[in-house]
Amino acid sequence: MSGTLYLIPNTLGKRDEADPLPAVIPADVQQIAASLDYLVAENAKTARAYLKKLGQTCPLARPIQQIEIRELNVNTPEAALAELLAPMLAGRDAGLLSEAGVPAVADPGANLVRLAHARGVRVRPLVGPSSILLAVMGSGLNGQSFAFNGYLPVDPAERTQRLRELEQWSRKHRQTQVWIETPYRNDALLAALKASCAGTTLLSIAVDLTLPSETIVTQPLSAWQPGRLELHKRPAIFSILAA
């Protein structure tokens, strides 16, 4: 009988290393994560930091040094997935741990989850914070129909074209368009939005979700003024709904 692949959520944003895992990770999720001795993670170093925090509230199955951690990231070849899954096929439970938020959503773990389904391995997603859903919830935009678009193009011309396409789609279908940006490019993205889209289009920006500095602002693009919200190097989710 094969083991179970648990999809383990992580916290959002940077926290003090001495702090235990906060309430955004439910107690039963922490207990399941602490019971595992095999993790697949985007980065082994940050996975060990997660385990260190976890050990402050839940006894770990083994000392951190004895917990097997294998990496799965954007550089992992498709051919390596079978090796990552092999312990589960042999009956061992495992956890797929995201760098931040929930695994397999805007995250390289989706391919492993798909392979687990194909090989008959049980998959259990666990409750935890998703910056995408939290941003939509807090935006006041259309939560009945929305689309997550990942990262937009870096090239300014391509980014402008993509923004206009998303705005047109949003206007035609009354659909909220959501995306993420590398924190140091947040200000450039906001400037591109103001230059490319209609002033009546609603823009919502959610920064530092679940952190003490969490801020969510929604208003028409015409009302966004320089300095309205400090964005530089802060994790942010952008959402628009065109009028």
Beta strands, then each sheet from edge to edge (+ up, - down):
strand 1: 4-8
strand 2: 38-41
strand 3: 68-71
strand 4: 94-97
strand 5: 122-125
strand 6: 146-151
strand 7: 176-180
strand 8: 202-207
strand 9: 215-220
strand 10: 236-241
sheet 1: 3+ 2+ 4+ 1+ 5+
sheet 2: 6+ 7+ 10- 8+ 9-
end
